[in-house]
Amino acid sequence: MLTKQRFSQWYNLRNDRRGTLWEERYKSVLVEGSQEALMTMAAYIDLNPVRAGIVKRAEDYRWTGYGAAAGGDADARKGLGRILDHSSQVSGEEFETCWDE
C-alpha cells in the first residue's frame, strides 16, 4: 500500500495533478504461498486482454508477460520459465526449448 501511495505522490507532483491514481476497479494483491497461486495470478493477468475483447488469443497482446514471450522477448521467456520451473507441469528448461521449435 505504501508503494502505491508514494508513487501517486511522485506522479502527481511530476505531472502537476492531484488525487488518487488507483480507484474503483483497480486493486493490488500480495501473492504469497504456493506456486499454484503465482501461476493462477500470472494467467489471470495474461488473460485480461482476452476477457476484455482486445485480442482473441493471449499471445497476441504484447503488453503481458506471455504476449511478450510469444513475441520473442528473452527476459519475458526467462520469467515464464522461472514460474513454470516450480510447477509439476513442465520444467523451465523444457519451456525455454519449446520456443525454438
Residue pairs with C-beta under 8 A, 6 or more apart in sequence:
1 28
4 21
4 22
4 28
7 21
8 20
8 21
8 22
11 17
11 21
12 18
12 19
12 21
22 28
29 41
31 37
31 38
31 41
35 83
35 86
35 87
36 87
38 83
39 83
39 84
39 87
42 65
42 66
42 80
42 83
45 64
45 65
46 58
46 64
46 65
46 66
46 67
47 58
48 64
49 55
49 58
49 60
49 61
49 63
49 64
49 67
50 56
50 57
50 58
50 61
54 61
55 61
58 64
58 66
58 67
59 66
59 67
59 70
59 71
60 67
61 67
62 68
62 71
65 76
65 79
65 80
66 76
66 80
68 75
68 76
69 76
69 77
69 79
69 80
69 99
77 95
77 96
77 99
78 96
80 95
81 92
81 93
81 95
81 96
82 92
84 90
84 91
84 92
84 95
85 91
85 92
85 93
85 95
90 98
